[in-house]
Amino acid sequence: MSETCIVVGASHAAAQLAPSLRQEGWQGRILVIGEEPHIPYHRPPLSKALLAGEKALDDILIRPPALYEKQAVEFKLGARVDTLNRAHKTLGLSNGEIFSYDKLAICTGSRVRTVSLPGTQLAGVHYLRNIADVEKIRRDIAAGRNAVIVGGGYIGLETAAVLNKLGMSVTVLEMAPRVLARVTAPAVSEFYTRVHSDEGVQIRTGVAVSGFEGDSRVRRVVCADGSGFDADLVVIGVGIVPNVELAQAAGLEVDNGIVVDAFCRTADADIVAAGDCSNHPSALYQRRLRLESVPNATEQGKVAAASLRGREKPYAALPWFWSDQYDLKLQIAGLNEGYDQVVIRGDRNAGRSFVAFYLQQGRLIAADCVNRPQEFMLSKRLIAEGTALDPERLADDSLAPKLLLSPG
Ligand SMILES: Cc1cc2nc3c(=O)[nH]c(=O)nc-3n(C[C@H](O)[C@H](O)[C@H](O)COP(=O)(O)OP(=O)(O)OC[C@H]3O[C@@H](n4cnc5c(N)ncnc54)[C@H](O)[C@@H]3O)c2cc1C
């Protein structure tokens, strides 16, 4: 009698986990249950090429349908899992259907953080997490009209860049004193502020949005300091929250994500969790992490698949991220939390290519590389090696990047 592995969430992690599970030799049934009506697709283009209308859903599928067919990975889409009964090893769907599992992978990702302000129900006010959101936003894009982005994080700034390119007059409102405050050094925030204003996007920091006004459609965004901004389209991008409720209600430990070990295993021997929804121990950073990135979801998908087959493949990959805005390709290696020095390589004040190296006691812990793929690759290596570096050499842009590897 063959066993069944169910994956909850037709997600980035699922798109890796299911085929990896086959490669690991799983002979039984693999069923992915997903709330969205689509097989797994790449989410990063939602605020980039898909929003810009340069790509369609078929262009951003993580794997073609034929691959899942070949590997006998089944999907049940448009179906939300509402309950998990660990004692009976069953899942309950919102339509009342019950599914039994032998092994379970929770890959439920995250959802947008919503704001409770007057007027969020007005037409024209959007969040951005999935294809359906992009379709709605695209219907409201109109050249020459006003767009207001609430939140100056990566998704907010990427959205601003696209709407600006599509001819809208764009304003970004950020509550913190600078954009990207949670994730980068002031030097990097200043760079992005400059580029956006050069491109014609207005960035206002230190402003708290207090509501949205209009008749049935949004017409204006109002702020706590009394200021207001005309708006025909609003996109709110103020972060995400992990989808942990299914696991939590079933008694699994949750602490800023579903708590897993280095092998993506929960305390239940038959349940793994992977992607945005999970919180794992990092040997490199010596603390627990919940990462919100595609490389993390993919890597954890592989690790979780091995665990489901009883093999220990520790998750040791260096965290990395990216963001595309205009012609700027930002690649981020490592996590900068705890840095005590920032070294800039290249001209961040005038050019469109530079690196911010984040050091902690002379060792590289992270790097923001703007249009600098070579330095990005080197940074990954330098962070993993953990050797002490000379800040003056790092800053010397006349030195070929590969020379940064030698101690000088
Ligand atoms: C606009 C945007 C731009 C981004 N840009 C980048 C980028 O440039 N680089 C980068 O690295 N990352 C980026 N990210 C983040 C990246 O997409 C996420 O980290 C990644 O998608 C996480 O994958 P996941 O496997 O955890 O889950 P997700 O891909 O989020 O998928 C989770 C799926 O589970 C479903 N689900 C949840 N609960 C249930 C349930 N109970 N029953 C059934 N289904 C359920 C959800 O509907 C969803 O389809 C971006 C994200 C967004 C939204």
The ligand as an ORCA input file, in Angstrom:
! r2SCAN-3c Opt
* xyz 0 1
  C       5.859     41.183     -5.001
  C       6.930     40.304     -4.449
  C       8.231     40.458     -4.877
  C       9.233     39.650     -4.356
  N      10.513     39.806     -4.800
  C      11.491     38.961     -4.366
  C      12.799     39.036     -4.890
  O      13.115     39.871     -5.741
  N      13.714     38.138     -4.438
  C      13.407     37.181     -3.506
  O      14.269     36.371     -3.127
  N      12.159     37.109     -2.965
  C      11.201     37.964     -3.380
  N       9.946     37.887     -2.862
  C       9.691     36.942     -1.762
  C       9.477     35.550     -2.271
  O       8.543     35.541     -3.314
  C       9.011     34.665     -1.107
  O      10.045     34.621     -0.149
  C       8.696     33.261     -1.608
  O       7.609     33.283     -2.501
  C       8.382     32.361     -0.432
  O       8.040     31.114     -0.923
  P       7.217     30.080     -0.049
  O       7.494     28.776     -0.673
  O       7.520     30.252      1.374
  O       5.679     30.468     -0.215
  P       4.858     31.297     -1.275
  O       5.543     31.328     -2.590
  O       4.488     32.568     -0.599
  O       3.531     30.442     -1.447
  C       2.709     30.050     -0.399
  C       1.438     29.506     -1.019
  O       0.706     28.796     -0.016
  C      -0.670     29.077     -0.164
  N      -1.325     28.785      1.115
  C      -1.152     29.424      2.292
  N      -1.923     28.871      3.249
  C      -2.600     27.855      2.653
  C      -3.543     26.910      3.121
  N      -3.934     26.898      4.391
  N      -4.056     26.025      2.251
  C      -3.662     26.008      0.952
  N      -2.756     26.881      0.453
  C      -2.224     27.792      1.298
  C      -0.673     30.545     -0.548
  O      -1.900     30.900     -1.148
  C       0.501     30.586     -1.528
  O       0.083     30.287     -2.831
  C       8.923     38.676     -3.373
  C       7.599     38.528     -2.937
  C       6.607     39.330     -3.466
  C       5.182     39.157     -3.005
*
